[in-house]
Amino acid sequence: MHILRYFLFPFSVLYGAIVLIRNYMYDIQFLKSKTYNFPLIVIGNLSVGGTGKTPMTAYMLKFLKEKYSVGMLSRGYKRKSEGFYVANERTTVEEIGDEPFQLFSNFPDAIIAVDADRRNGIQQLQNSEKLPEVLLLDDAYQHRKVQAGYYVLLTTFDSLFVDDFMLPTGNLRDTKNQAKRAACIVITKCPEGITEKDKERVITKLKPEAHQKVYFTSISYGDKIVGKAETLYLNSLQNLSFTLVTGIAKPTYLVNYLKEQNLQFEHLSYPDHHNFSDNEIAQLRKKEMIITTEKDYVRLQNKLNNIYYLPIETSFLGDEELFQRNLITFIDRFHKN
């Protein structure tokens, strides 16, 4: 598959040209973007999947909710509902999608809404008087119909966007020059023991704009797994065998982490946002114990009894207070006027 993608390079050139022209049309305002008079923050990337948007969104919801009423508007990928939808206590994962449902489960006081048309979703929130003081737009970096006031651009340490190619040869869905629209760039999934020299090397490669701060983060897994009826310490599984089930873009980080804990398991890997068939569910029910991601857990918890998830969160490797302070400065510009 890796070799085949290089044979598709001409299609990458064509796709890149189309994206470049589209962005240019927005840059010269031939195509119109709508601006808003309230704090609108986009969390996104230039590539497809696997950069840690959900943990970063959760981090920002957790931090911001202590000071503001906060909400999140997402596309709701692979949901069964259509149009605009606001999560409530009766909402199912099928109605809003796995990532929004996961966030709503963890932040029930936040306004979690979905709409593929972000402009319409924002208008619906305004019309229903449910617009929070701060609205996060998940995975909306390419949604140029909306002009946010603050863009958080994510890229992984081991796959920087500057080293990537356009689809289908690489994983970029947007041109590299669009990084200029970001207020800050967050390097995610950094390894333990990253040095200042490593950080300097990355910053040199990225060549950020003068106004852009570069932050470094890692993903931190919990030391417990969480199920319907019980919570177990991860190290209690060292003499057991279990099945790891993943339906995420890049499960390598989780697989390596579990191996580092000297755990024995089989790994069943499925595509990102995978909808499990009845036959697949029947096979999973035969497994003695299943560990999965929280995103997969919210889709499987009502179908399996032998399932647990391993929590994950974003951890800043320095400059966390600066990141938070810059967000607050941006938000307060609107609320102090």
Contacts in CASP RR format, 6 or more apart in sequence:
PFRMAT RR
TARGET T0000
AUTHOR 0000-0000-0000
METHOD contacts of the structure
MODEL  1
MHILRYFLFPFSVLYGAIVLIRNYMYDIQFLKSKTYNFPLIVIGNLSVGG
TGKTPMTAYMLKFLKEKYSVGMLSRGYKRKSEGFYVANERTTVEEIGDEP
FQLFSNFPDAIIAVDADRRNGIQQLQNSEKLPEVLLLDDAYQHRKVQAGY
YVLLTTFDSLFVDDFMLPTGNLRDTKNQAKRAACIVITKCPEGITEKDKE
RVITKLKPEAHQKVYFTSISYGDKIVGKAETLYLNSLQNLSFTLVTGIAK
PTYLVNYLKEQNLQFEHLSYPDHHNFSDNEIAQLRKKEMIITTEKDYVRL
QNKLNNIYYLPIETSFLGDEELFQRNLITFIDRFHKN
5 168 0 8 1.000
5 169 0 8 1.000
5 170 0 8 1.000
6 169 0 8 1.000
8 168 0 8 1.000
8 169 0 8 1.000
9 165 0 8 1.000
9 169 0 8 1.000
11 168 0 8 1.000
11 169 0 8 1.000
12 165 0 8 1.000
12 166 0 8 1.000
12 167 0 8 1.000
12 168 0 8 1.000
12 169 0 8 1.000
12 170 0 8 1.000
13 166 0 8 1.000
15 166 0 8 1.000
15 167 0 8 1.000
15 168 0 8 1.000
16 166 0 8 1.000
16 175 0 8 1.000
19 166 0 8 1.000
19 173 0 8 1.000
19 174 0 8 1.000
19 175 0 8 1.000
20 175 0 8 1.000
22 31 0 8 1.000
22 144 0 8 1.000
23 144 0 8 1.000
23 174 0 8 1.000
23 175 0 8 1.000
23 177 0 8 1.000
23 178 0 8 1.000
25 31 0 8 1.000
26 33 0 8 1.000
26 144 0 8 1.000
31 144 0 8 1.000
32 145 0 8 1.000
33 144 0 8 1.000
33 145 0 8 1.000
33 146 0 8 1.000
33 147 0 8 1.000
34 119 0 8 1.000
34 145 0 8 1.000
34 146 0 8 1.000
34 147 0 8 1.000
35 147 0 8 1.000
35 149 0 8 1.000
36 122 0 8 1.000
36 146 0 8 1.000
36 147 0 8 1.000
36 148 0 8 1.000
36 149 0 8 1.000
37 334 0 8 1.000
38 131 0 8 1.000
38 133 0 8 1.000
38 134 0 8 1.000
38 135 0 8 1.000
38 334 0 8 1.000
39 133 0 8 1.000
39 134 0 8 1.000
39 135 0 8 1.000
39 149 0 8 1.000
39 150 0 8 1.000
39 330 0 8 1.000
39 331 0 8 1.000
39 334 0 8 1.000
39 335 0 8 1.000
40 122 0 8 1.000
40 135 0 8 1.000
40 137 0 8 1.000
40 146 0 8 1.000
40 148 0 8 1.000
40 149 0 8 1.000
40 150 0 8 1.000
41 60 0 8 1.000
41 134 0 8 1.000
41 135 0 8 1.000
41 136 0 8 1.000
41 137 0 8 1.000
41 148 0 8 1.000
41 149 0 8 1.000
41 150 0 8 1.000
41 151 0 8 1.000
41 152 0 8 1.000
41 327 0 8 1.000
41 330 0 8 1.000
42 136 0 8 1.000
42 137 0 8 1.000
42 140 0 8 1.000
42 141 0 8 1.000
42 143 0 8 1.000
42 148 0 8 1.000
42 149 0 8 1.000
42 150 0 8 1.000
42 151 0 8 1.000
42 152 0 8 1.000
43 53 0 8 1.000
43 56 0 8 1.000
43 57 0 8 1.000
43 60 0 8 1.000
43 136 0 8 1.000
43 137 0 8 1.000
43 138 0 8 1.000
43 139 0 8 1.000
43 140 0 8 1.000
43 152 0 8 1.000
43 154 0 8 1.000
44 51 0 8 1.000
44 53 0 8 1.000
44 138 0 8 1.000
44 139 0 8 1.000
44 140 0 8 1.000
44 141 0 8 1.000
44 151 0 8 1.000
44 152 0 8 1.000
44 153 0 8 1.000
44 154 0 8 1.000
45 51 0 8 1.000
45 53 0 8 1.000
45 139 0 8 1.000
45 141 0 8 1.000
45 153 0 8 1.000
45 154 0 8 1.000
45 155 0 8 1.000
45 161 0 8 1.000
46 141 0 8 1.000
46 153 0 8 1.000
46 155 0 8 1.000
46 161 0 8 1.000
46 164 0 8 1.000
46 172 0 8 1.000
46 173 0 8 1.000
46 174 0 8 1.000
46 175 0 8 1.000
46 176 0 8 1.000
46 178 0 8 1.000
46 179 0 8 1.000
47 155 0 8 1.000
47 159 0 8 1.000
47 161 0 8 1.000
47 164 0 8 1.000
47 171 0 8 1.000
47 172 0 8 1.000
47 173 0 8 1.000
48 167 0 8 1.000
48 171 0 8 1.000
48 173 0 8 1.000
48 249 0 8 1.000
49 171 0 8 1.000
49 249 0 8 1.000
49 250 0 8 1.000
49 272 0 8 1.000
50 156 0 8 1.000
50 248 0 8 1.000
50 249 0 8 1.000
50 250 0 8 1.000
50 272 0 8 1.000
51 154 0 8 1.000
51 155 0 8 1.000
51 156 0 8 1.000
51 188 0 8 1.000
51 189 0 8 1.000
52 154 0 8 1.000
52 156 0 8 1.000
52 188 0 8 1.000
52 189 0 8 1.000
52 219 0 8 1.000
52 314 0 8 1.000
53 99 0 8 1.000
53 138 0 8 1.000
53 139 0 8 1.000
53 154 0 8 1.000
54 99 0 8 1.000
54 102 0 8 1.000
54 103 0 8 1.000
54 138 0 8 1.000
54 295 0 8 1.000
55 219 0 8 1.000
55 312 0 8 1.000
55 313 0 8 1.000
55 314 0 8 1.000
56 152 0 8 1.000
56 154 0 8 1.000
56 186 0 8 1.000
56 188 0 8 1.000
56 217 0 8 1.000
56 314 0 8 1.000
57 72 0 8 1.000
57 99 0 8 1.000
57 103 0 8 1.000
57 136 0 8 1.000
57 138 0 8 1.000
58 103 0 8 1.000
58 106 0 8 1.000
58 107 0 8 1.000
58 313 0 8 1.000
58 314 0 8 1.000
59 313 0 8 1.000
59 314 0 8 1.000
60 136 0 8 1.000
60 152 0 8 1.000
60 327 0 8 1.000
61 70 0 8 1.000
61 71 0 8 1.000
61 72 0 8 1.000
61 103 0 8 1.000
61 106 0 8 1.000
61 107 0 8 1.000
61 110 0 8 1.000
61 136 0 8 1.000
62 107 0 8 1.000
63 324 0 8 1.000
63 327 0 8 1.000
64 70 0 8 1.000
64 134 0 8 1.000
64 327 0 8 1.000
64 331 0 8 1.000
65 107 0 8 1.000
65 109 0 8 1.000
65 110 0 8 1.000
67 328 0 8 1.000
68 132 0 8 1.000
68 133 0 8 1.000
68 134 0 8 1.000
68 331 0 8 1.000
69 111 0 8 1.000
69 132 0 8 1.000
69 133 0 8 1.000
69 134 0 8 1.000
70 107 0 8 1.000
70 110 0 8 1.000
70 111 0 8 1.000
70 132 0 8 1.000
70 133 0 8 1.000
70 134 0 8 1.000
70 135 0 8 1.000
70 136 0 8 1.000
71 110 0 8 1.000
71 111 0 8 1.000
71 112 0 8 1.000
71 113 0 8 1.000
71 132 0 8 1.000
71 134 0 8 1.000
71 135 0 8 1.000
71 136 0 8 1.000
72 100 0 8 1.000
72 103 0 8 1.000
72 110 0 8 1.000
72 111 0 8 1.000
72 112 0 8 1.000
72 113 0 8 1.000
72 135 0 8 1.000
72 136 0 8 1.000
72 137 0 8 1.000
72 138 0 8 1.000
73 113 0 8 1.000
73 114 0 8 1.000
73 115 0 8 1.000
73 118 0 8 1.000
73 121 0 8 1.000
73 122 0 8 1.000
73 125 0 8 1.000
73 135 0 8 1.000
73 136 0 8 1.000
73 137 0 8 1.000
73 138 0 8 1.000
73 140 0 8 1.000
74 96 0 8 1.000
74 99 0 8 1.000
74 100 0 8 1.000
74 112 0 8 1.000
74 113 0 8 1.000
74 114 0 8 1.000
74 137 0 8 1.000
74 138 0 8 1.000
74 139 0 8 1.000
75 114 0 8 1.000
75 115 0 8 1.000
75 116 0 8 1.000
75 118 0 8 1.000
75 138 0 8 1.000
75 139 0 8 1.000
75 140 0 8 1.000
76 96 0 8 1.000
76 97 0 8 1.000
76 99 0 8 1.000
76 100 0 8 1.000
76 114 0 8 1.000
76 116 0 8 1.000
77 97 0 8 1.000
77 99 0 8 1.000
77 273 0 8 1.000
78 97 0 8 1.000
78 98 0 8 1.000
78 273 0 8 1.000
78 275 0 8 1.000
79 85 0 8 1.000
79 94 0 8 1.000
79 95 0 8 1.000
79 96 0 8 1.000
79 97 0 8 1.000
79 100 0 8 1.000
79 114 0 8 1.000
80 94 0 8 1.000
80 95 0 8 1.000
81 94 0 8 1.000
81 95 0 8 1.000
81 96 0 8 1.000
81 114 0 8 1.000
83 114 0 8 1.000
83 115 0 8 1.000
83 116 0 8 1.000
83 117 0 8 1.000
83 120 0 8 1.000
84 113 0 8 1.000
84 114 0 8 1.000
84 115 0 8 1.000
84 120 0 8 1.000
84 121 0 8 1.000
84 124 0 8 1.000
85 91 0 8 1.000
85 95 0 8 1.000
85 96 0 8 1.000
85 113 0 8 1.000
85 114 0 8 1.000
85 115 0 8 1.000
86 111 0 8 1.000
86 112 0 8 1.000
86 113 0 8 1.000
86 125 0 8 1.000
86 128 0 8 1.000
86 130 0 8 1.000
87 95 0 8 1.000
87 96 0 8 1.000
87 100 0 8 1.000
87 101 0 8 1.000
87 104 0 8 1.000
87 111 0 8 1.000
87 112 0 8 1.000
87 113 0 8 1.000
87 114 0 8 1.000
89 108 0 8 1.000
91 101 0 8 1.000
91 104 0 8 1.000
92 101 0 8 1.000
93 101 0 8 1.000
93 298 0 8 1.000
93 299 0 8 1.000
96 104 0 8 1.000
96 112 0 8 1.000
96 114 0 8 1.000
97 114 0 8 1.000
97 273 0 8 1.000
98 273 0 8 1.000
98 295 0 8 1.000
98 296 0 8 1.000
98 298 0 8 1.000
98 299 0 8 1.000
99 138 0 8 1.000
99 295 0 8 1.000
100 112 0 8 1.000
100 114 0 8 1.000
100 138 0 8 1.000
101 298 0 8 1.000
102 294 0 8 1.000
102 295 0 8 1.000
102 298 0 8 1.000
103 110 0 8 1.000
103 112 0 8 1.000
104 110 0 8 1.000
104 112 0 8 1.000
105 298 0 8 1.000
110 132 0 8 1.000
111 125 0 8 1.000
111 130 0 8 1.000
111 132 0 8 1.000
113 121 0 8 1.000
113 124 0 8 1.000
113 125 0 8 1.000
113 130 0 8 1.000
115 121 0 8 1.000
115 124 0 8 1.000
117 145 0 8 1.000
118 137 0 8 1.000
118 140 0 8 1.000
118 143 0 8 1.000
118 145 0 8 1.000
118 146 0 8 1.000
119 145 0 8 1.000
119 146 0 8 1.000
122 131 0 8 1.000
122 135 0 8 1.000
122 146 0 8 1.000
125 131 0 8 1.000
125 132 0 8 1.000
125 135 0 8 1.000
133 331 0 8 1.000
133 335 0 8 1.000
134 331 0 8 1.000
137 143 0 8 1.000
137 146 0 8 1.000
137 148 0 8 1.000
140 146 0 8 1.000
140 148 0 8 1.000
141 151 0 8 1.000
141 153 0 8 1.000
141 174 0 8 1.000
141 178 0 8 1.000
141 181 0 8 1.000
142 173 0 8 1.000
142 174 0 8 1.000
149 183 0 8 1.000
149 330 0 8 1.000
150 183 0 8 1.000
150 327 0 8 1.000
150 330 0 8 1.000
151 181 0 8 1.000
151 182 0 8 1.000
151 183 0 8 1.000
151 184 0 8 1.000
152 182 0 8 1.000
152 183 0 8 1.000
152 184 0 8 1.000
152 186 0 8 1.000
153 179 0 8 1.000
153 181 0 8 1.000
153 182 0 8 1.000
153 184 0 8 1.000
153 185 0 8 1.000
153 186 0 8 1.000
154 185 0 8 1.000
154 186 0 8 1.000
154 188 0 8 1.000
155 161 0 8 1.000
155 185 0 8 1.000
155 186 0 8 1.000
155 187 0 8 1.000
155 188 0 8 1.000
156 187 0 8 1.000
156 188 0 8 1.000
156 189 0 8 1.000
156 250 0 8 1.000
157 187 0 8 1.000
157 188 0 8 1.000
157 189 0 8 1.000
157 190 0 8 1.000
157 191 0 8 1.000
157 194 0 8 1.000
157 202 0 8 1.000
157 216 0 8 1.000
158 189 0 8 1.000
159 171 0 8 1.000
160 187 0 8 1.000
160 202 0 8 1.000
160 205 0 8 1.000
160 206 0 8 1.000
161 172 0 8 1.000
161 176 0 8 1.000
161 179 0 8 1.000
162 176 0 8 1.000
162 205 0 8 1.000
162 206 0 8 1.000
162 207 0 8 1.000
163 205 0 8 1.000
164 170 0 8 1.000
164 171 0 8 1.000
164 172 0 8 1.000
164 176 0 8 1.000
165 171 0 8 1.000
165 172 0 8 1.000
166 172 0 8 1.000
166 173 0 8 1.000
166 175 0 8 1.000
167 173 0 8 1.000
179 185 0 8 1.000
179 206 0 8 1.000
179 208 0 8 1.000
180 209 0 8 1.000
182 212 0 8 1.000
183 211 0 8 1.000
183 212 0 8 1.000
183 326 0 8 1.000
183 330 0 8 1.000
184 212 0 8 1.000
184 213 0 8 1.000
184 214 0 8 1.000
184 215 0 8 1.000
184 323 0 8 1.000
184 326 0 8 1.000
185 206 0 8 1.000
185 208 0 8 1.000
185 212 0 8 1.000
185 213 0 8 1.000
185 214 0 8 1.000
185 215 0 8 1.000
186 214 0 8 1.000
186 215 0 8 1.000
186 216 0 8 1.000
186 217 0 8 1.000
187 202 0 8 1.000
187 214 0 8 1.000
187 215 0 8 1.000
187 216 0 8 1.000
187 217 0 8 1.000
188 217 0 8 1.000
188 218 0 8 1.000
188 219 0 8 1.000
188 314 0 8 1.000
189 217 0 8 1.000
189 218 0 8 1.000
189 219 0 8 1.000
189 253 0 8 1.000
190 216 0 8 1.000
190 217 0 8 1.000
190 218 0 8 1.000
190 317 0 8 1.000
191 218 0 8 1.000
192 218 0 8 1.000
194 216 0 8 1.000
194 218 0 8 1.000
194 317 0 8 1.000
199 214 0 8 1.000
199 216 0 8 1.000
202 214 0 8 1.000
202 216 0 8 1.000
203 214 0 8 1.000
206 214 0 8 1.000
208 214 0 8 1.000
213 319 0 8 1.000
213 322 0 8 1.000
213 323 0 8 1.000
213 326 0 8 1.000
215 316 0 8 1.000
215 318 0 8 1.000
215 319 0 8 1.000
215 322 0 8 1.000
215 323 0 8 1.000
216 316 0 8 1.000
216 317 0 8 1.000
216 318 0 8 1.000
216 319 0 8 1.000
217 314 0 8 1.000
217 315 0 8 1.000
217 316 0 8 1.000
217 317 0 8 1.000
218 314 0 8 1.000
218 315 0 8 1.000
218 317 0 8 1.000
219 253 0 8 1.000
219 312 0 8 1.000
219 313 0 8 1.000
219 314 0 8 1.000
219 315 0 8 1.000
220 312 0 8 1.000
220 313 0 8 1.000
220 314 0 8 1.000
220 315 0 8 1.000
221 254 0 8 1.000
221 257 0 8 1.000
221 310 0 8 1.000
221 311 0 8 1.000
221 312 0 8 1.000
222 234 0 8 1.000
222 310 0 8 1.000
222 311 0 8 1.000
222 312 0 8 1.000
222 313 0 8 1.000
223 233 0 8 1.000
223 234 0 8 1.000
223 235 0 8 1.000
224 231 0 8 1.000
224 232 0 8 1.000
224 233 0 8 1.000
224 234 0 8 1.000
224 311 0 8 1.000
225 231 0 8 1.000
225 232 0 8 1.000
225 234 0 8 1.000
225 237 0 8 1.000
225 291 0 8 1.000
225 308 0 8 1.000
225 309 0 8 1.000
225 310 0 8 1.000
226 308 0 8 1.000
226 309 0 8 1.000
226 310 0 8 1.000
226 311 0 8 1.000
227 301 0 8 1.000
227 307 0 8 1.000
227 308 0 8 1.000
227 309 0 8 1.000
228 301 0 8 1.000
228 305 0 8 1.000
228 307 0 8 1.000
232 308 0 8 1.000
234 261 0 8 1.000
234 263 0 8 1.000
234 310 0 8 1.000
235 261 0 8 1.000
237 263 0 8 1.000
237 289 0 8 1.000
238 261 0 8 1.000
238 262 0 8 1.000
238 263 0 8 1.000
240 264 0 8 1.000
240 289 0 8 1.000
241 264 0 8 1.000
241 265 0 8 1.000
241 266 0 8 1.000
241 288 0 8 1.000
242 263 0 8 1.000
242 264 0 8 1.000
242 265 0 8 1.000
242 287 0 8 1.000
242 288 0 8 1.000
242 289 0 8 1.000
242 290 0 8 1.000
242 291 0 8 1.000
243 265 0 8 1.000
243 266 0 8 1.000
243 267 0 8 1.000
243 268 0 8 1.000
243 284 0 8 1.000
243 287 0 8 1.000
243 288 0 8 1.000
243 289 0 8 1.000
243 290 0 8 1.000
243 291 0 8 1.000
244 251 0 8 1.000
244 254 0 8 1.000
244 255 0 8 1.000
244 258 0 8 1.000
244 265 0 8 1.000
244 266 0 8 1.000
244 267 0 8 1.000
244 268 0 8 1.000
244 290 0 8 1.000
244 291 0 8 1.000
244 292 0 8 1.000
245 268 0 8 1.000
245 270 0 8 1.000
245 284 0 8 1.000
245 290 0 8 1.000
245 291 0 8 1.000
245 292 0 8 1.000
245 296 0 8 1.000
245 300 0 8 1.000
245 307 0 8 1.000
246 254 0 8 1.000
246 255 0 8 1.000
246 267 0 8 1.000
246 268 0 8 1.000
246 269 0 8 1.000
246 270 0 8 1.000
246 292 0 8 1.000
246 293 0 8 1.000
246 296 0 8 1.000
247 269 0 8 1.000
247 270 0 8 1.000
247 271 0 8 1.000
247 272 0 8 1.000
247 273 0 8 1.000
247 274 0 8 1.000
247 292 0 8 1.000
247 293 0 8 1.000
247 295 0 8 1.000
247 296 0 8 1.000
248 254 0 8 1.000
248 272 0 8 1.000
248 293 0 8 1.000
248 295 0 8 1.000
248 296 0 8 1.000
249 272 0 8 1.000
251 267 0 8 1.000
251 269 0 8 1.000
251 293 0 8 1.000
254 293 0 8 1.000
254 310 0 8 1.000
254 312 0 8 1.000
255 267 0 8 1.000
258 265 0 8 1.000
258 291 0 8 1.000
265 291 0 8 1.000
268 284 0 8 1.000
270 276 0 8 1.000
275 299 0 8 1.000
276 284 0 8 1.000
276 299 0 8 1.000
276 300 0 8 1.000
276 303 0 8 1.000
281 300 0 8 1.000
281 303 0 8 1.000
281 304 0 8 1.000
284 290 0 8 1.000
284 300 0 8 1.000
284 304 0 8 1.000
284 307 0 8 1.000
285 304 0 8 1.000
285 305 0 8 1.000
285 306 0 8 1.000
287 306 0 8 1.000
288 306 0 8 1.000
289 306 0 8 1.000
289 308 0 8 1.000
290 300 0 8 1.000
290 304 0 8 1.000
290 306 0 8 1.000
290 307 0 8 1.000
290 308 0 8 1.000
291 307 0 8 1.000
291 308 0 8 1.000
291 309 0 8 1.000
291 310 0 8 1.000
292 300 0 8 1.000
292 307 0 8 1.000
292 308 0 8 1.000
292 309 0 8 1.000
292 310 0 8 1.000
293 309 0 8 1.000
293 310 0 8 1.000
293 312 0 8 1.000
294 309 0 8 1.000
294 310 0 8 1.000
294 311 0 8 1.000
294 312 0 8 1.000
296 309 0 8 1.000
297 307 0 8 1.000
297 308 0 8 1.000
297 309 0 8 1.000
300 307 0 8 1.000
301 307 0 8 1.000
316 323 0 8 1.000
END
